[in-house]
């Protein structure tokens, strides 16, 4: 099972009125990651929690190579595969597919999943994305929206674990 993982708003919280916790890395960082101004907002313990879900982790972020250069070492993760986004915006209204308002990541993620079950964790998922995926993707799929002000929380992990283990449906 694939787990498509966004960064901004998912691992890296933003937009909250309160100050963010500041974390220190538990892992050796490459020079490119040392001093990155946003990494200290990311809880390094999330790496182990994500790994424990038992999914194939795939970056689904605009961070592109920086996700592996900076974030993976911070989280204690090996380099992960990442989704290569199309060069052109494919988020056009398709009357037959009903994709008005579809997130620009949705089609490429479904294509990358190629029928395999997947989880997509992001702070920008909407009901339009869920409806489109339900109609276009033959496998199980959970599109889980994270509150960007807090990033992944214990409650989010409970939802992910329940769905992955088949205790809940979504």
Secondary structure, DSSP 4 states (H G I P E B T S, - for coil): -EEEE--BTTTB----SSPPP----SS---TTTTT-TTGGGS-TTHHHHHHHTTSEEEE-STTTHHIIIIIHHHHTPPP-EE----SS------TTTT-TT--TTHHHHHHHHTTS-EEEEESS--HHHHHHHHHH-SS-EEEEE--TTT-S-HHHHHHHHHHHTTSS--
